[in-house]
Amino acid sequence: MLSMINEAVSFIRSRYVTTPTVGLVLGSGLGTFTKEINIEAEIAYNEIPHFPVSTVEGHIGNLIFGVLGKKKIVAMAGRFHYYEGYTAEQIVFPVRVMKFLGIETLLLSNAAGAVNPAFHVGDLMIITDHISQLIPNPLIGKNFLELGTRFPDMSEPYKRHLIHKVRSIAEEKNIKIREGVYVAVTGPTFETRSEYKMIHAMGGDAVGMSTVPECIAAVHMGLPVFAMSVITDVGIREEENVITHEEVLQAARDAEPNFATLFCDLIRQL
């Protein structure tokens, strides 16, 4: 594992020598956020040793380096999911690489379905906590002390001081935000009506197929994490409840301007 991380890092540094301080993972439909970045280098995933390759529409599949808000950043334009056939360890490999490249903060985003009946399509939800019992934990297996402790504490997976910053930005910019618990599932199927109800009953406000493994790996390595969901569909409703990936992507694109404002201002304040 460590040798694979070091090989990937060495290759990336052969193409881009500057150390990024912020890492960003862009979820489904949020790839055009890269227009906010003054891009200095762009590397396709399939060029990087041991990197998985994104197979999902809406995920570009490039590692992007540049400047945003006077901060050097590295952004994943496209992530990896358990339902693509990757192991949990493969899913979090890029996060570990970004840590070894030098990032000090990790920002995560995703498209998610609402199970909180108060939420609506287009809402932005700060993830305050998550439930991860429905997907494999990326730390299962041998623990490498160079990455982190065997039993990392998860009492504050999403840092309160970062959440507070985004609350303040949203208030200043008059952007409506939600807060809630994100529940990760394997996918690729969208949930049944009964599954939505179960997720809501167990304390979830939104459900999706990503983010949690990346957060766990980051916390394991001591990285502060902030995460936000774009609510792209509503799971619990009485009328016909048919959800398509195309609708999810469009809803994410529609919400992207407010998402970009919040993330850009947060990066400037880090």
Residue, then its C-alpha position, 0 to 999 in steps of 0.5 A: m500500500l505505502s509503496m503504491i502511494n509513494e509511486a503515485v506521488s512521485f509520478i504526480r510530482s514529476r508533472y507538478v512540483t508545487t505542494p497543494t494545501v487543500g484537496l477537493v473531491l467533486g461529486s456527480g454533476l459538479g465537475t464544472f466547478t473546475k472553472e473556478i480554478n486557475i488551472e496549472a496542471e491536469i493529469a488524467y487518472n489513467e496516467i497515474p500509477h495505481f489510480p482507479v479510473s472513473t466509469v460514471e457519467g458526470h465524473i470527468g476523471n482528472l486530477i486538477f492542480g491550480v489556484l483558488g482563493k490564493k490557495k494551492i489546491v488539488a481537485m478530483a474531477g470525478r471519484f470512485h464508488y464501491y458499485e463500480g467494482y472497486t474495493a474500499e481501499q481503492i476508493v480511498f487511494p486518491v485521498r491518501v495520495m493527496k495527503f502525501l502530496g501535502i494537503e492540510t484540509l479535505l473538502l468533499s461534495n456529492a449528489a444525494g437523495a433526501v429522506n428528510p421530508a423538509f428537504h427539496v431538490g436543489d437544497l445544499m446540505i452541510i454534512t454534520d455526521h454520517i452513518s456508514q454501517l451499510i458499506p465496507n469500511p476502508l480501514i479493514g485489513k492491515n493498518f499502516l501506522e504511517l497512515g494512522t492509528r488502528f482505531p481512529d476516533m470518529s466523534e467529529p468526522y466533519k470539523r465543527h470549525l469548518i461547518h461554522k465558517v460555511r454557516s457564516i458564509a451562507e448567511e452573509k451571501n443569503i444562501k439557504i443551507r440545510e444540515g444533516v446526517y448522510v447515510a452511505v449505501t452501496g448503490p448502484t440502485f436508487e433506494t426502494r420506498s421502504e429503504y428510504k423510510m428505513i434510512h430516515a428512521m435510523g437518523g438519516d437526512a440524505v442518502g448517497m453512494s460515496t463520501v463516507p469512505e473518503c472521510i474515514a480515510a481522511v480522519h484516519m490520517g488526521l485531515p480535517v474534513f468538510a462535506m456538502s451534499v447537493i439534494t438532487d432527488v427526494g426519496i420519500r413522497e407520495e406521488e410516482n417516485v422514479i429517479t434517473h441519473e440524468e435528473v440527478l446530474q441536472a439538479a446538481r448542475d442547477a445548484e452549482p452556482n451556490f455550491a461554488t460560492l460556498f466552497c470558494d469562500l471557504i477555501r479563501q478562509l482556510 
